[in-house]
Amino acid sequence: MSKVLYVIVCAAGIAPDVGKLVTLAQDAGWAVQIVATPPALDFVDVPALEKQTGRPVRSRYRKPYEPKPPRPDAIIVAPATYNTVNKFALGIADTYALGLLAEAPGLGIPVVVLPCVNSALAAREPFRSSVERLRAEGVRVILGPGEFEPHAPEAGAGAYPWHLAVSALGSPGT
């Protein structure tokens, strides 16, 4: 049975391309479950992602009579927005996606965060502190030279390094 990777997708301009991350993860041997923040549902092609993963895209807590999804063996948050990074670092669990993230470090589930923020947001003290706080808890935040480098607010995001998130986890057997 394949190990399960939750991909938490946030509402960022690059979010419609999250299928690229799914392909990379599946090629590495992961079974992928997409979890979208509620605003991200307007950015992604839900039917296409469900077809690609063979699983329903989740964005809310399940109802008691709905089947329980498999527990993740690892989580990637990409694209991770300014808001999500800050809420994750503070332990805020006001959505299904953030609830999963709030528990993951305490459960020993590896988490990789691939931000998608511009340089103005990345320069803010709350964001810098959040990145430090997450790293102190063992969360792998892919940010800095040779990783994700924030772009100027007026510039496009350019090539988003989806591959770095999967590389940070490795294959499920490693």
Buried (B, 14 or more C-beta within 10 A) or exposed (E): EEBBBBBBBBBBEBBBBBBBBBBBBBEBBBBBBBBBBEBBBEBBBBEBBEEBBEBBBBBEEEEEEEEEBBEBBBBBBBBBBBBBBBBBBBBBBEBBBBBBBBEBBEEEBBBBBBBBBBEBBBEEEEBEEBBEBBBEEEBBBBBEEEEBEBBEEEEEBEEBBBEBBBEBBEEBEE
